[in-house]
Amino acid sequence: MTITERHQFILQELKRAGTVSIVQLSEQMQVSGVTIRKDLKLLEDKNLLFRTHGGGSLNNPYAVERPINEKEFINSDEKQSIAREALTLIRQTDSIMIGSGTTVFELARCLHPTKQITVITPAVKVTLELSNRPNVEVLQLGGLIRQNSSSVAGSYAEYILDHISCGVLFIGVDGIDFDFGLSISNLTEAGLNQKMISTAQVVVVLADHTKFGKRGIGKICDLDQVQYIVTDAGVSDEAVKSLEDRGVKVLVAGR
């Protein structure tokens, strides 16, 4: 194949499948992985694809930080159904932690416990939502509030977490990548998310299907540190199987 024929083949495969892998393309076109990497770079330079770990994609694999008041209108129906499904995981625990983000905020909206429960959160919106809710006691973590997320981050919040424990953490992410793990699009909050994960006995990730295959700039944990991922019906069967093979339980809202 000439370089033009290779590029045409790669773009055809991308159009068909949405993603391509270097290993697969190398076998199909009988050329080295080095050659495929050069081809992918040239195509990316022409804005025809995005290079990913081990291949290429039609969609941008990198999550971009957006203000919380903008994010709340994106996939709002899916976020609400995910939150309702996640409620089933609270069970008999007397303390939960709710992170920042629009999907976990929907969980706070749905939370109407019949027994006393303590909610620990860095998110000001969660605190305001639950502060007058019957049977809910709120522990608001301290620190500087970030405008984009309406959430605190930094050493003050992390100091409090050093001295407490909680049953279940409900956390939102910007990216779920099977190689990179879980990530968010802001480095400032990554450390606090890592600390919350180490504080909780059970970690539950709430993420709609668009978060799969993406990476944020700040990694917060590997997949083996997560017990549950709650997502919506748009997730692929292949993604669910891959997660379950790694020991992560997947709850799909609407199925």
Buried (B, 14 or more C-beta within 10 A) or exposed (E): EEEEEBBEBBBEBBEEEEBBBBEBBBEBBEBEEEBBBBBBEBBEEEEBBBBBEBBBBBEEBBBEBBEBEEBBEEBBEBBBBBBBBBBEBBEEBEBBBBBBBBBBBBBBBEBEBEEEBBBBBBBBBBBEBBEEBEEBBBBBBBBEEBEBBBBBBBEEBBEBBEEEEBBBBBBBBBBBBEEBBBBBBBEBBBBBBBBBBBBBEBBBBBBBBBBBBBBBBBBBBEBEBBBBBBBBEEBEEEBBEBBEEEEBEBBBBEE
